[in-house]
Amino acid sequence: MIHPATRLSFIDEQIGFGVIVTERLPAGTITWVQDPLDQLLPADASSLPSGHYRATLEKYTFINRSGQRVLCWDIGRYMNHSCEANTFSPGLDFEIAIRDIEVGEQLTSDYGALNLEERLECRCGSPRCRGVVEPEDFVRLAPEWDAMVRRAFPAVSRVPQPLWDLVTERELVEKGIADPPSLPSILVHRVVAANGAAHRGENGAASPAW
């Protein structure tokens, strides 16, 4: 489930739709939690329904740590990629804001952390745009992503958390607040040679500007 202070908005012709923040979300805010309404499907594209269903699933799903496709039931499936993403997972089944996110900003993730199968050309517009997002980015950039999450994580206990009731790994959260280095690495979500691609933007590509 996506944070309630968000809305779906048309960004532009190139990007398509994205998820916009409607209230300021301080660093440490839980922005998305995998919940029971999210559909879990086989990752192998050959086992997906054919035709329009397959194209839709390949467009809007990502691969989780169990090698399953996750189809978010709400507007979370419209989150776009940025090479300076403002949300990451602390190695648990939710994501947090790694910095303050202001009203009108897009909520973004880094598709490099979503078990990509193929490299993707990126034009996200960030000053730190990598140009290409690759499956190998997961391992290469995980230490940087982990460090950003751990800096923000103590704030989890100090900011409003409307999604807290959906968090199931509370003991690990409490431990991580007190001792951020104890948090799992985002690499726990990595699936080697995963089948399928990350969830994608409205324009049918895996970035706001593919």
N, C-alpha and C positions, 0 to 999 in steps of 0.2 A: 504494500500500500504506500502510495506517495503522500508526502506531507500535505495536510489540508490547505495550507496557505500557498497554493499553487493553482495555476489555470493553464489550459491548453490555448496556445496562441499561434496564429500564422506569423512566421518570422519574415520570410520573403520568398520569392520564386525559386531561388537556388536552394535555400535551406528547407523550405516547407514549414512544418509545424514544430513547435518546441514547448517545453514546460517552463512557464514564467512564474517567478516568485511574487506573491501579492502582499507579503509582510516581510519585514527584515528578519532573516534567519541567522542568529548568531553562530559563530563557530561552536561546534559540539552538538548542534541540533541534529537529531536523527531525522533524515530526510526521506528515507525509504526503508521499508521492512518487507521481506518476503512473507506472505501470509497465506492462509489456507485457500483463498479464492484464486491465487495464481495457479495457472495450469502447468503441470509437469508432463512433458512429452519426451519420447525417445529422441536422442540427438541425431541419429542416423537419418539423413534426409530421405533415403530410399524407403523408410518406413512411414513417412508422413503421407497424409492424403494428397492425391495428385491435383493438378490444375491450380485453380485460384487459391485453394487452401494451402498448398505447399508454398506458393509464392508469398502469401501473407505470413506464414509461420517463419519462413526464412528471413522476412523483412523485420519482424517485430519480436523475435526471441533472442535470448542469449543462453550460453551454456554454463550450468552451475557446476559446483565441485563434484557432483555425482555423475556428471556427464549427461545430464538431462537438459532438454530445452525448457526454459522458463518463459511462459507467455503471461506477462503482467495483465491483470484484468482491468486495470484503470489506466490513467494517462501516463503512468510510469513508463509505458512502452514507447513513449514519444521523447524520452530524454535523449538529447543529442550529445555527440562527442565533442570534447575540447582537449587540446594538448596541455591546457592549464585548467583541468577539471576542478570544480569546486566541491565535489563529493567523492568519497572513497569508502570502501569497506574496511573495518578493523579486523578482517579475518573472521567475521561473524556474518550472520544472514541479515545484515542491514548496512546502510551507509550513513555517514555523518558529514556535515558541512565541515570542511577543513579550514575555512575562514568565514568571516561574516559575508553573507550574501544579501545584497540590497534589493529593494523592491524594483521590479522590472527586469532583473537579471534572469538569464536562463539558468535552470538547474542542469548541470552537465556532469557526465562521467567520462572516464577515459576508456575507450573501447579496447585499448591494449590489455586491459584487465578482465576482459570478458571472453577469453578463450577463442580468439580469432583463428580461423583456419587459413585465411589468405591475407596477404598484405593489402592495405587500403591506402589509396592516395588521399591525402588530407589537405584541405584548404580552410581550416577552421578559423583562420584570421588571428590567432593568438600570436604575440611576439615570439613565443616559444614553439610555434608550430613545427612539428617534426618533418613535415612534408609527406612522410609515409608512416602509417601505423602498421606495425608488424606483429605477428604472433610472438616473436622473440622479445618484444618490448616488455612482456609480462615479467620475465625473469630479470631483464636488464634494469627496469625502472622500479621494481618492487621495493628495494631499500629506500628510495626517495619517497614513494607513496606511503610506506609504513611510517617514515619519520614525520611526515605531515599529519597523518592520522594521530600519532602518539602525542604530538604537540597540542593538538586540539582536544584530545579525549578527556582530560580532567574537567573540561567545561560541560561534559554531558550531565553532570549532577547539578549544574548551576543554572541551566537554561530550561525554558518550557519544553516539554516533550509530549506532544499530543499522541505520538505513536508508541509511547512506552508500554501500553497494555499488550501490544503485539510482539514485544521483544521476549524471546524464550530463553535466551542465554544470560540471564540476569546475574548469576554468580560470577561469570567471566567479565561482565560489564563492571560490576562493583570492584573486582580485583584490578581491572584495567584502569579505572578511575584513580585508584590509590597508587598503582604501579604501572604506568603506561608501557614500559618495556615488556611486561608480562603478556600483553595482547598477542594473539596469533598474528602471523604475517598474512598479508593479503594473498600470499602464494598458496594458502590452503585451498583457495578457490581454483587453482590452476589444474586443468586437465590436459595431459600430454596427448597430442595428436587428436584433439577433439574434433568431432564431426559437426559442421555447421558454423554459423557466423554469429556475431553479436547482434543485439537488437539494433534496429536501424531507424534513421529519420524518415519523415513522411515522404521525402523524395525517392525512397526506395534504396538509399545507400547508407553506409554505416558511418556517416558523419554529417554535420550540418551542411557541408559544402562538397560532398563527394560528386 
